[in-house]
Amino acid sequence: MKIFYIKLTQKNEVFYITKFKASELKNKINFHFREPYSDAADDIEKYEEYIEKLRKKGIEINADDEGVQRRIQIARINKIKKYLEEQDESFFPASVVLTADISKYESFEKIYSRMEEKDFGEVDLPDDIMFQIVDGQHRLAGLFISDKIDQENFEIPAVLLFNATNHTCAKVFTDINGNQTPVNRSGIYDLFDLINDKDENSNKIKTLHLLCKKLNNDPDSPLFNHIKMLGIGSGAISQAFFIQYLGEALKSANLSYSNSQEIYDHLFIYLKCFQRIFKTQWPVIENKEMNNMDEFEEYKAYLLKTLNKDINNNNQSRDYSNYVLKVAKSQLLKTNGFGAVMMLFPYVYKQVEEANYNKYIKLLNRLDNKIDWATDEILIQGTGKKNQKKMLEKMLDILNINN
């Protein structure tokens, strides 16, 4: 196997940047997983079942007491396979990291010593050379189980280490996987502004992102400036949370992604009704209403006493949000409350069927004075979908809608 290489030196380590065709690499990868704690017969039987599942997919793998890899997640490689097969523009620009033990190849050891003297070049690797994976096993396994990829022409960028010790492999693995900060899902979704993809799933995510962005940016929206679009900063809910729950709600409502304006109209009216019904517990308000609403007398007193701010200061919407969320402790626009509200949407949508404010408010008004989003026992018992579903059931009961 002939490869072209570029030599890099970092501190005391020398490694090489190269590329392989997937077809060349497929039978030269030693997939393994770290398993130093499996003396019990039951444990051995379980990982043997796991090995057999991968073998049926065409991946040979073995347990290794001194290996550095985690177990390959079968669901993850299936997802990678689907990504490769269903998206025309799918590719892997990031390098995998491989190592090879060449100590048994006496003739190649001499060739390798000459490689170390050059910054770049080409070299013939031994025909029976095998590579251990330091990083990138899921990408490679997902590629290798794909039956629709032209592996002859699919090139894989690689960083190659020769005769790396277990210490070096473990250090590289932990540096790559232990010291990276996971990318916030909200930031990932926000990048769909820049993506023009024909893939159906990508288009769905982009639609959800654009709906989220419009609701956050529209000054008349009940969610104006209240979504953390990048997952950080001010706001009550994150874009990732909103997109997850909106996607589930649209699926339950059987709403087509092809008409995003219709979806927006329904969501806008639906959420605006909650804002109107629960005026003091929804932390977004319209400035023009602020001075004329008796319900905000307590908030006015809070501003003057605690923050020494007048009700007409420029940041009143932000101050009011802070008051409702952190002082009054309303859950309505936090994950507990808003999750339940989004779960309710498909049920209400099927009742009204058209984006008509009067129809929505007539139905949702039944919730008025029936729920306190700061003190309700369901909301203060805990967090997560279990509690959200309990709140959903309570609202369905009040609205007299069959679950």
Buried (B, 14 or more C-beta within 10 A) or exposed (E): BEBEBEBEEEEEEBBBBBBBBBBBBBEBBBBBBBBEEBEEEEEEEEBEEBBEEBEEBEBEBEBBEEBBBEBBEBEBBBEBBBBBEEBEEBEBEEBBBBBBBBEEBEEBEEBBEEBEEEEEBEBEBBEEBEBBBBBBBBBBBBBBBBEEBEBEEBBBBBBBBBEBEEEBBBBBBEEEEEEEEEEBBBBBBBEBEEEEBEBEEBBBBBBBBBBBBBBBEBEEBBBBBBBBBBBEEEBBBBBBBBBBBBBBBBEBBEBEBEEBEEBBBBBBBBBBBBBBBBEBBBBBBEEEEBEEBEEBEEBBEBBEEEEEBEBEEEEBBBBBBBBBBEEBBBBBBBBBBBBBBBBBBBBBBEBBEEBEBEBBBEBBEBBEEEBBBBEBEBBEEEBEBEBBBBBBBBBBEBBEBEE
